[in-house]
Each structure stands twice: as structure tokens, then as C-alpha cells.
């Protein structure tokens, strides 16, 4: 029975009441927004640079059928958090389907399902020179490295960046030492790095010219970015879910904790997609439960050293991580399972 006299409240309402994890997550999510000036200025600057680059490529290589450059990245998908300081610029390489075919990386010397090779076919009927891209062939394969080297030289030596920067009111510097095709942009109000990716879309695959370190120079990396983001959005639209909210909070955590940087973006997204197959209720009121579950799944995956891609289970999204990175991430997240709040500091 209850011994308190009637009419007196059971619990003194104290302003120091402990916030639940749910409340902390929602309050934390409201602090993740990208500053307004960055959110508007960064895409605007990147689009202007995009246009200048497109014009330059058309005049420099009129014979190469590059498609229209387009921007890509979390900022444009409403998933960017804290700061908008990087964006991807995709350069479509438009191939004649009749002259090229894909070979899975599993069937090549690298034995890696993340990569593909693009083979030039029918050389008997269509000898070298029939495709404008034949100049980038190495041993019958379209070389991502040779294409990148050509574009790197172009970015570093051929384009008048001071003039373009003057036109756009910013300073633009190509990063000479990087293997990546990178521009650093400094404006009065924002700083930004832009990475350029040649991209081939073929046989329902999106392949980026990102060859692995030092190995074979003909490899193209399969990208799932577009399909993973659209899948998360589709699922949320279907059940008014909070997957994107959960993803943004986790991206914020990975961004603000140096040891977790490499888990942000794709790995976290794929964990959420895997969980969506089993955990049915993603309504916002269950955010804390789902967040906790994602942490548990991440720890379990890190313990195994394996996180299968949602779209191709043969691909391990942790394959590029060092053992000590995996240990460090596992340690940080394992401690957070009993007290997830520590990640929100």
C-alpha cells in the first residue's frame, strides 16, 4: 500500500531530473545543423567551380564525351552535420556499351569484390582508336590510374585557378601532393575541399576511378552511396521512421570523435539498413532503442572485423581498416554501450 497521505505528490518535481537517453538524443540532434552560411554558400561555390571545370574540359578535350559534372555528398542529401567543409564532384565518363564490358574484381588478381575492371572488347571489329577512351587503355582495360593522372596534370598545371577564383571571389588551390583529385577553396566566409571523381555508370553499377594503393592500376571501385541513401530515405518515407535522424546523430558522433571518423557515412548507414530488416519499429519515440542497437551491432561487427555491405554481402566494409583502428573503435563503442551519453558530449 501507499503510506503517503492523500493529496501530496508522490515525487517532488525537481528541475534536476535526469534526462532520458531519448531526450538527450533529441536535444543533441538539434545542435547538429550545418551553419546557414555554409549550407547555402558551399553548394553555390561548388556549382560555380563545376561549371568552370566543365567548360574547360569541353575546350581541352572536345573529343572525350564527359557527361555533365554533378555534386554529390551528405550535404546535398540533408545528412551533413556540424560543418559543410567537403563535397564531391562527379565527372561522368560516358562509354559506348558495345565496346566495353565489366569484369568483377573477384575474378581478377586482386580477388576483391569491391572492385571492377572495364575491359575493351571487339578489338577485331573496332580496333584501338574507335573509342575516344582508348587512349586510357592499359593492357586492354580502361585504366582508372591513367585517367586520374591525366586529370591531375590538368588540375595542377593547365587550369588558371587564380582567374577562376577571382571571378568567384575565392582562392582555389589544387592539391599537388595528393593522389586524389582535390581542390582547396578559401572564401571569406567558408573553407571547403572538393574531391573530383571520374565515374562510370554501366550495367546498373556506379564505379569510381579510385584504384587501391599501389596495386593494379586498372581497378574501379563500386560505390553504393546513392543507393544506400535512397534506400534509407525510402524506408523512412514508408513508415515515418527516424533512420535519417539516427544516422545524422551517429555521423555527428563519428565526426567529433577522431577515433571513430572512418565509421561515419557508409558503415553506419549499412548497419542501419541491416537493422531495418529485423528491427521493425523506427518511429521517433523508439530512437533511443534503435541508437543503442546500432551501437551494439557496430561493436559486434568490430569484434569480428567484418561488416558486410547491405547490397553485396561479399564486400566487407571494414576491409580497409587497420587492426589497431578496429580495436580502438571497438574499445570506444564498447564503453559507450553501458553509457551511450558519453558519445554525445
N, C-alpha and C positions, 0 to 999 in steps of 0.2 A: 504494500500500500504506500501511499504518498503521505509523508508526515508534515509537509509544508502546509501552513494554514491557507485556506482558500483566499483567493484574491491577490496573493503576492505572486509575482512572476517566478517561475522555476529558475530561470537563468538570468543573471544580471546582463543586460546587453552591454558589452564592453566595446569601445571603439577599437580595442587592440585584438579583436577576434582574428584568429589565424585565417588567412585566405586559403581557400582550397587550391589544389593544383589547377583545376578548371578555371578558376577566377584569375589565377596568376598567368595562365597561358593566354587568356583573352586580353588581359591588360597588357601583357608583353607584346602581343600581336599588333596592338595599336601603336606601338613605338617603332615598328619596323619599316614604316613607309620611307621611300626614297624622297629626299628633299625635292620640293616642287621644281626648283630651278633646274636641277639635274634631269628630272623626269621629262621636262619639256625641251631643254636645250641639247641634251646628249643625242637623242634620235635626230633632231634637226641638223646638228653639225654632221653627224654620221651620214645622213642622207645627202647633204651637200657634197661631202667628200666622195661619196658613192657616185654621184653624177659626174664629177670631175674625172674620176678614175675611169668610168665607163667611156667618156668622150676620148680620153687619152688612149685607151685600149683600141677603140674603133679606128683612130687615126694611125696608130702604130702597127696594128695587126689587122688590117681590114679583111684579110683572108681567113682569119680564125673566127668561127661562129661562136663567140662567147654569148651566153644569154644575158638577160638583164640582171645586173647585180641587185641583191636584196639583203636587208638587215635581218639578223637572227639573234635570239638570246632571251634570257629571262625577263629583261626589262619590257620587251615588246609583248610578252605573254602574261604580264601582270604578276610575275613570280619573283621579281627582283626585290631585294630587301636592303635596307640601310644605306647603300650608296650605288649609284649607277656610274661605274668607272670603267666598264669594259663592254664591248659589243662585238658581235661577229658580222663580217661582211662576206656573203656567199657569192662566189663567181661561178655561174653555171657553165660547164664545158659540154657543149651540145654535140653528141656523137651521132653518126649515121648508124642506126641499129644494125643495118645489113653488113657492116664491115667490122663489127666488134662483138665479142661475147665475153661473158663473165666466167671466171674460174674461182671457185671457193678457196679461201686460204687454207682450209683443211686439206685440200688436195695438192698443196704446194710444199716446198721445202720447209716453210715456217710452221706448218701444221697448226695454224691458228685461225679459228672460225670468225674472229673479229675482222679479218682482212679478206680482200678480194683482189684478183688480178684481172686486168682488162686486156683481152687478147685480140690482136688484129687477125681477122680471118679472111679467107678467099683471096689470098695474095696472088693466086694463079690468074684469076679473072680481073682483079682490081689491084694492080701492082702498087708498090710504095709510091706515094705521091697522089694517089686517088683521094685519100682523106687528108684534109688540111692538118690533122693532128699527127700525121705520120712522122713529122719531124721530132716528135717527143717519144718515139718508139725506142725501146732498148730490148733487143732480143725478142722481137715480136709482141712485146707488151707495152702498153701505154705507161710511161714512167711518171709516177707522181713526183719523184725527185727532180727529174729533168725539167718538168713543167714548173715546179716550185723555184728551181734555180733561175730559170728564165724570168719569172715574175719578181724574184728577189732582186735581180740585177736592175730590173725596170724600176722597182720602187725606190731602190737606193740611189741609182745613178741617172735615170732618164727623166724622171718627173720633176718639174720645177715646183717643189713644195713651198718655198718661200712666197712665190707668186700666188699660189692657190690659198695659202694661209692668209696672205694679205687681203685677198678677196673676201675670205670668210671671217676675218677678224680673229684669227688664232695662229698659233705656231704649230706646224706639223713636222715631225721628225720620223723618218723611217728608222727602225731599229736594225742597225747594220749587223750586230753580232749574233742576232737570234736566227735559229733555223726556221722559226716561224715567219710568216709574212706579217710584220707588225708595224703599226704606226702609233706614235705617241702624240697626242693632241693636247695642247695647253691653250686654254681660253681664260679670259679674266675671271670667269665665274665657275668654270668646270675644268677638270683634267680627265683625260679619257684615253684608254688604249683600244685600238681597233685591230682585230686579227682577221686577215683575209684567208678564206678557204676556197680553193677551187673545188667544185662539187660536180659529180656525175650522177644523174638520176637515170637508172636503167633497170629493167626487169623488176620493178617495184622496190628497188634498193636505192638508198641515198649513200653515196660513197664520197668520202673526203680525201683530198690529197694530203694525208698525214701518215707518211711512211714511218715505221718503227725505227728507233735509234739504230743507226749503223748496219742494219741487216740488208734485206733485199730492197732495191730502190723502186721496185715496180708495184708496191703494195698500196692499196686504197683501203681506208678504214671505214667500216659501215657505221653510219650514225643513226641512232634511234630517237634523237632529240625530238623531232617533230611529232613522231607517233606517240612517244611517251607523254608529251604534254597534252596532245589532243585526247589521248585515252583518259587521262586524269580529269580533264575538263568534261568529257562526255559522261563519265561516271558520276561526277558531281551534279551535272545537269539532270541526270536520270533520277537521283534520289535526294536532291538538295543537300548534298554532302559537304563535309568540311575538309576534304582531302587537300585542296589547294591551300587552305588556311594552315593545316598541319604541315604541309610542305614548306610554306613560307617561314613558319616558325623554325622548322628544322634547318632550313637554309640559313636563317639568321644565326642559329646556334653554331653551325659549321663555319660560318663566316667570321664569327667573333672569337672562336676558339682555334688558334693556329694549328693544333694537332689534328683537328677534325676537317680542315679545309677540303681535303680530297673526297670527303663523303658527301659534300653538298652537291646539289643538282641531280645528276643521273642516279647514283647509287640509292639515295634516299627516295627518289621517285619510284624506282623499281621495287623497293621494299614496300612502299605504299600500294603499288599495283598488285604485288603478290598477296599482301594482306587483304586487299579488296576482294580477292577470290574466296577468302574464308571468313573474314570479319564483315558481317553484313551491314551493321548499323554505323554509318559515318555521319549521322546527324551532329550538328554542332554541340548539342548537350553531352555528347559522348567523346568530345575532343580529348579530354584528359586520358580516358581509357585507351583510345587509339594511339595517342602520343606515347604512352607507356609501352604499348605493344610494339610500336615501331622501334623503340629503344631496345626492347628485348630481342626482337628479330635481328637487329643490327649486331648486337653482342653475339648472338648465336652464329650469325654468318661470319663474323670476325674470328670467332673461335675456330671455325672450320677453314677460314681463309678463302671461303667461296661464297660469292653472291651471284647466282645465275641471272642472266638477263631475262627479263619478263618475256621478251619477244624471240629469244633463241637461247634455250637453257644450256646449250653447249658453250655459250660465252660466259666466262667468269669476270664480272665487273671489277673484281679485286686483283686481277692478274697483273696489273701494272704497279701494284703497291709493294714496297719493301717489307720484309718480315717485321722490322722494328717499327715501321709505321703502323702496321696492323696491330702489333702488341700495344703500342701507345694509345691508339684509338679504342681498342678493346678495354684497356685499363680505365680511360676517362669515362666511357659509357657504362662500364660495369658498375663503377662507383655511383653513377647517376641513376641507376635503376631503383635503388632504395630511396634516393632523394633527387627526383628529376629537376627540382627547383634550381639546383646548383648550376644547371646549364643556362638558366635564364638571367643570370647576373650580368 
